[in-house]
């Protein structure tokens, strides 16, 4: 499967103002990573700092906040990492799960999750 890239809306915490952002869907990433500059412009506060392991194995300090994103016509709050300059913009699995979406590896796109009730 190739890279899956989509456009999402990143909003202020109240969901009143949104800016579009191109992101790579990354099922290996827990949280969504958004450029710090964009989050600061939208007045998203840092709620905490934590250590984060990068894909290359390095462990770095990371600021985490919570804001509203718009994805596939749905709006919902989600945790976000304040990305530093040069870091990729990523859509993580928490946002995918909140939107009830999964990656379709055959077609390289997002697809609705089938909810099974027993």
C-alpha positions as CSV (number, residue, x, y, z in Angstrom):
1,X,0.0,0.0,0.0
2,X,1.2,3.5,-0.8
3,X,0.8,6.5,1.4
4,X,-2.7,7.7,2.2
5,X,-2.9,11.5,2.3
6,X,-6.1,13.4,3.0
7,X,-7.2,16.9,3.9
8,X,-8.6,17.5,7.4
9,X,-9.9,20.6,9.1
10,X,-8.1,21.5,12.3
11,X,-10.2,23.8,14.6
12,X,-9.9,25.8,17.7
13,X,-10.9,23.9,20.8
14,X,-14.5,25.3,20.5
15,X,-14.8,24.2,16.9
16,X,-15.6,27.7,15.7
17,X,-12.6,28.3,13.3
18,X,-11.0,25.7,11.1
19,X,-7.9,25.6,8.9
20,X,-7.3,22.9,6.2
21,X,-4.2,20.7,6.6
22,X,-2.9,17.9,4.4
23,X,-1.9,14.9,6.5
24,X,-0.6,11.4,6.0
25,X,-2.7,8.7,7.6
26,X,-0.4,6.8,9.9
27,X,-1.8,3.7,11.6
28,X,1.5,3.4,13.6
29,X,0.9,6.8,15.2
30,X,-1.4,7.0,18.2
31,X,-2.1,10.8,18.2
32,X,-2.5,13.3,15.3
33,X,0.5,15.6,14.8
34,X,-0.2,19.2,13.7
35,X,2.3,22.0,13.3
36,X,2.8,23.9,16.5
37,X,2.4,27.2,14.5
38,X,-1.1,26.2,13.4
39,X,-2.2,25.1,16.8
40,X,-0.9,28.3,18.4
41,X,-2.7,30.4,15.8
42,X,-5.9,28.5,16.7
43,X,-5.2,29.1,20.4
44,X,-5.0,25.4,21.3
45,X,-3.4,25.2,24.8
46,X,-0.7,22.7,25.7
47,X,-2.4,20.4,28.3
48,X,0.7,18.4,29.2
49,X,4.1,17.3,28.1
50,X,5.2,13.7,27.7
51,X,7.9,11.6,26.1
52,X,7.1,10.3,22.7
53,X,8.9,7.6,20.7
54,X,9.5,8.4,17.0
55,X,9.5,6.0,14.1
56,X,13.3,6.0,14.1
57,X,13.3,4.9,17.8
58,X,14.4,8.3,19.3
59,X,12.5,9.4,22.4
60,X,11.7,13.1,22.5
61,X,9.7,15.5,24.7
62,X,6.3,16.3,23.2
63,X,3.6,18.8,24.0
64,X,0.0,17.5,23.8
65,X,-3.2,19.4,23.6
66,X,-6.8,18.7,22.6
67,X,-8.8,20.3,19.8
68,X,-11.5,19.8,17.3
69,X,-10.9,18.2,13.9
70,X,-13.1,17.8,10.9
71,X,-12.7,14.6,9.0
72,X,-15.0,13.0,6.4
73,X,-17.9,15.4,7.3
74,X,-17.6,14.7,11.1
75,X,-16.3,17.0,13.8
76,X,-15.0,15.7,17.1
77,X,-12.4,16.5,19.8
78,X,-9.2,14.6,19.7
79,X,-5.7,14.8,21.3
80,X,-3.0,16.4,19.1
81,X,0.7,16.6,19.3
82,X,2.4,20.0,18.7
83,X,4.6,19.1,15.8
84,X,7.9,20.9,15.5
85,X,9.4,22.4,12.3
86,X,10.2,19.6,9.8
87,X,8.0,17.0,11.4
88,X,5.3,15.4,9.2
89,X,1.6,16.1,9.7
90,X,0.1,12.8,10.7
91,X,-3.4,11.5,11.3
92,X,-3.2,9.0,14.1
93,X,-5.4,6.0,15.1
94,X,-7.3,7.8,17.9
95,X,-8.8,10.2,15.4
96,X,-9.5,7.4,12.9
97,X,-11.3,5.4,15.5
98,X,-13.3,8.4,16.7
99,X,-14.4,9.0,13.1
100,X,-15.3,5.3,12.7
101,X,-12.9,5.1,9.8
102,X,-10.2,2.6,8.8
103,X,-7.5,2.4,6.1
104,X,-8.5,0.4,3.0
105,X,-5.1,-1.0,2.1
106,X,-6.2,-2.3,-1.3
107,X,-7.4,1.1,-2.5
108,X,-5.2,3.3,-0.4
109,X,-8.0,5.4,1.1
110,X,-10.2,5.7,4.2
111,X,-13.3,3.5,4.6
112,X,-16.1,3.4,7.2
113,X,-15.7,0.8,9.9
114,X,-18.3,-2.0,10.0
115,X,-19.7,-2.1,13.5
116,X,-20.7,-5.6,14.5
117,X,-23.2,-6.0,17.3
118,X,-23.7,-9.5,18.7
